[in-house]
Amino acid sequence: MVTDIKTFDFQGKAIFVKATFKPPFRFVAQMPDDACFYFVKGAKTQVFAPGGSIKFESDEGVVLQCGRYINDYLASADVYECEALAVHFFPDVLNVVYDNDFPDFLVQMNEMTPATFERVESSSLLQAYVESLDFYFENPSLVSDELMKLKLKELLLLLAKTNNVDIIRSLLSGVAGSQRIGFKEVVEANLFNNLSIDELANLTHLSLSSFKREFVRRYDDTPARYIKKRKLEKAAKLLKATDLRISDVAYDCGFNDLAHFSRSFSKMFGCQPSAYRQ
């Protein structure tokens, strides 16, 4: 649940966004024409994307290409409230910020293959940048268009210094022309993630009814039946080939409820997971 949200707008668009929320919390983020730097304080986070998923720790960040994402903030026994910072990169805004004269480390961005997402590890530079934005969110009267330009440039330079510059080039080439991942690629990349059919449909940019029709056309089966079958087949392989605990096998195959996993497994294979392993 979101308890507070603050934004700084530039050129009529929300560029800097700070949200306070209580985990566990899951929501869908839609970025049709922008990329984003995303930083979370106080919660472990999992982001589900068309091309798969990524987990990152508190005080780490991630850069995301244009698209749809499902952000899952995970609960922790010692955390009551968390904060998330998003800095959005719109192509027209970047043109204004740089006056169409991009620095050398961004010049080759159109030659890069866009990345869907990339983790940005915690560092003293990153922490200092986030803290500087916290200060301005607490003192909004100090914020001007010129300051926002400077803070956007600062972040891009920081990312270029703390990571391989290819991350930034990939990020911005994704803004310049988003490459949508195909239907089957989205499904296969997220088969074993704990997503509902509705959430999976969202990642493919389809309504639930359109997604189900397209799924039956592609797989000759319903989404629920096909996905459960694939998850249970993977579980059977893990039970035979590894010493993972049954609860870990269930989780790795996208089941959040161990009892539900055991019932589904018994129905398909005729015995409990423990008996199947023996």
C-alpha positions in Angstrom: 0.0 0.0 0.0 1.3 3.4 -1.0 1.2 5.9 1.9 2.8 9.0 0.2 4.0 10.0 -3.2 5.9 13.1 -4.4 6.9 14.2 -7.9 9.0 16.8 -9.6 7.8 17.6 -13.1 9.8 18.9 -16.1 8.3 19.7 -19.5 4.9 18.5 -18.3 6.2 15.0 -17.3 6.9 13.4 -13.9 10.7 13.0 -14.0 11.6 12.4 -10.3 9.1 10.4 -8.3 9.4 9.3 -4.6 6.9 6.9 -3.1 6.6 5.6 0.5 4.8 2.3 0.9 4.2 -0.6 3.2 5.3 -4.1 2.0 4.3 -6.6 0.9 3.1 -4.7 -2.1 2.8 -5.4 -5.8 1.9 -3.1 -8.6 2.1 -2.8 -12.4 4.4 -0.1 -13.9 3.8 1.0 -17.4 6.4 3.0 -19.3 5.4 3.1 -23.0 7.9 5.8 -24.1 10.5 6.2 -21.3 13.2 4.3 -19.5 13.7 4.5 -15.8 16.3 4.3 -13.0 14.7 2.7 -10.0 16.0 2.6 -6.4 14.4 1.0 -3.3 15.3 1.6 0.3 14.2 -0.8 3.0 12.8 -3.7 1.0 14.1 -6.5 -1.2 12.4 -6.2 -4.6 11.6 -8.5 -7.5 10.8 -7.0 -10.9 8.9 -9.2 -13.4 9.6 -8.1 -17.0 8.6 -9.4 -20.5 12.1 -10.9 -20.7 12.2 -12.5 -17.3 12.7 -11.3 -13.7 15.4 -9.7 -11.6 15.8 -9.5 -7.8 17.7 -6.7 -6.0 18.5 -5.9 -2.4 17.6 -2.7 -0.5 19.8 0.2 -1.5 20.4 -1.2 -4.9 18.9 0.0 -8.1 17.9 -1.2 -11.6 17.6 0.5 -15.0 14.5 -0.5 -17.0 13.8 -0.2 -20.7 10.4 1.0 -22.0 7.7 -1.6 -21.3 5.5 -3.0 -18.7 6.8 -4.4 -15.4 5.3 -5.9 -12.2 7.1 -4.7 -9.1 6.9 -7.0 -6.1 8.2 -5.5 -2.8 8.9 -8.4 -0.4 7.9 -8.2 3.3 10.5 -8.3 6.0 9.9 -8.9 9.7 11.9 -5.8 10.7 10.7 -3.4 8.0 7.4 -1.5 8.4 7.7 1.2 5.7 9.9 1.6 2.6 10.8 4.2 0.0 11.2 3.9 -3.8 12.8 6.5 -6.0 12.2 6.6 -9.8 14.0 8.8 -12.2 12.4 8.7 -15.7 14.3 9.3 -19.0 12.1 10.6 -21.8 13.7 11.1 -25.2 12.3 14.6 -25.7 13.3 15.6 -22.2 16.9 14.4 -22.7 17.0 16.4 -26.0 16.1 19.5 -24.0 18.5 18.7 -21.2 21.5 18.2 -23.6 20.2 20.7 -26.2 20.5 17.9 -28.8 24.3 17.7 -28.1 24.8 14.4 -26.3 28.1 13.8 -24.5 30.6 11.3 -25.9 29.5 8.4 -23.7 26.0 8.6 -25.2 26.8 9.2 -28.8 26.8 5.6 -29.9 23.4 4.8 -28.2 21.6 4.0 -31.4 24.1 1.3 -32.3 23.4 -0.7 -29.1 20.9 -3.5 -28.6 18.4 -2.4 -26.0 18.6 -4.2 -22.6 15.4 -5.0 -20.8 16.9 -4.4 -17.3 20.2 -4.1 -15.6 21.0 -4.1 -11.9 22.9 -1.1 -10.4 24.8 -2.2 -7.3 24.9 -0.1 -4.2 27.8 2.4 -3.9 28.7 5.5 -1.9 28.2 7.6 -5.1 24.7 6.2 -5.6 23.8 6.6 -1.9 25.0 10.2 -2.0 22.9 10.9 -5.1 19.7 9.5 -3.6 20.3 11.4 -0.4 20.6 14.6 -2.4 17.2 14.0 -4.0 15.8 13.2 -0.6 16.9 16.7 0.5 15.1 18.3 -2.4 11.9 16.3 -1.8 11.9 17.7 1.7 12.6 21.2 0.4 10.6 21.4 -2.9 10.8 25.2 -2.9 14.5 24.9 -3.9 13.7 22.9 -7.0 13.9 24.6 -10.5 14.0 23.4 -14.1 17.8 24.1 -14.2 18.3 22.0 -11.0 16.3 19.1 -12.5 18.5 19.2 -15.7 21.6 19.1 -13.5 20.3 16.1 -11.5 19.4 14.2 -14.6 22.9 14.8 -16.1 24.5 13.9 -12.7 22.6 10.5 -12.6 23.7 9.6 -16.2 27.3 10.5 -15.4 27.1 8.5 -12.1 25.8 5.4 -13.9 28.4 5.7 -16.6 31.1 5.9 -13.9 29.9 3.1 -11.6 28.9 0.6 -14.3 29.9 -0.4 -17.8 28.9 2.4 -20.1 27.1 -0.1 -22.3 24.3 -0.2 -19.7 23.5 3.5 -20.3 23.8 3.1 -24.1 21.4 0.1 -24.0 19.0 2.0 -21.7 18.8 5.0 -24.0 18.6 3.0 -27.2 15.6 1.3 -25.6 14.0 4.7 -25.1 14.7 5.7 -28.7 12.9 2.6 -30.0 11.4 0.0 -27.8 11.8 -3.6 -29.1 8.8 -5.5 -27.9 9.5 -9.1 -27.0 7.3 -11.7 -28.8 4.3 -13.4 -27.2 5.9 -16.9 -26.7 9.2 -15.3 -25.5 7.3 -13.5 -22.7 5.4 -16.7 -21.7 8.5 -18.9 -21.7 10.6 -16.3 -19.8 8.0 -16.1 -17.0 6.6 -19.7 -16.9 8.1 -20.4 -13.4 7.5 -17.0 -11.9 4.8 -16.6 -9.3 2.5 -14.5 -11.6 -1.2 -14.7 -12.2 -2.6 -15.2 -15.7 -3.8 -11.6 -15.6 -0.3 -10.4 -14.7 1.2 -12.5 -17.5 -1.3 -11.0 -19.9 -0.3 -7.5 -18.8 3.4 -8.2 -19.7 2.3 -9.2 -23.2 0.4 -5.9 -23.6 -2.9 -7.8 -24.1 -6.2 -7.9 -22.3 -6.9 -11.1 -20.3 -9.4 -12.4 -22.9 -7.1 -11.6 -25.8 -4.2 -13.3 -24.0 -6.2 -16.4 -23.4 -7.3 -16.6 -27.1 -3.7 -16.1 -28.3 -2.4 -18.6 -25.8 -4.8 -21.3 -27.0 -3.9 -20.5 -30.6 -0.1 -20.8 -29.9 -0.1 -23.7 -27.4 -3.3 -25.6 -28.2 -4.1 -25.5 -24.4 -5.4 -23.1 -21.8 -2.9 -20.9 -19.9 -3.7 -22.3 -16.5 -3.5 -26.0 -17.5 -0.4 -25.6 -19.7 1.6 -23.5 -17.1 0.7 -25.8 -14.2 1.8 -28.8 -16.2 5.2 -27.2 -17.1 5.7 -26.2 -13.5 5.0 -29.7 -12.2 7.3 -31.2 -14.8 10.1 -29.0 -13.7 9.4 -29.9 -10.1 9.6 -33.6 -10.9 13.0 -33.1 -12.5 14.3 -31.1 -9.6 13.1 -33.7 -7.1 15.0 -36.4 -9.0 18.1 -34.4 -9.8 18.7 -32.3 -6.7 18.6 -32.4 -2.9 16.6 -29.2 -2.6 13.9 -29.2 0.1 10.4 -29.8 -1.2 9.4 -26.3 -0.2 12.3 -24.8 -2.2 11.4 -26.9 -5.2 7.9 -25.6 -5.0 9.1 -22.0 -4.7 11.6 -22.4 -7.6 8.7 -23.7 -9.8 6.4 -20.8 -9.1 4.3 -22.2 -6.3 3.7 -20.0 -3.2 1.5 -22.5 -1.4 3.2 -25.8 -0.4 -0.1 -27.6 0.2 -1.4 -26.5 -3.2 1.8 -27.7 -4.8 1.6 -31.1 -3.1 -2.0 -31.6 -4.1 -1.3 -30.6 -7.7 1.8 -32.9 -7.8 -0.1 -35.9 -6.4 -2.9 -35.4 -8.9 -0.5 -35.4 -11.9 2.1 -38.0 -10.7 0.0 -40.2 -8.5 2.0 -39.7 -5.3 3.3 -37.0 -2.9 6.6 -35.2 -3.9 8.5 -36.9 -1.1 7.4 -40.4 -2.3 8.2 -39.4 -5.9 11.8 -38.5 -4.9 12.3 -41.8 -3.2 
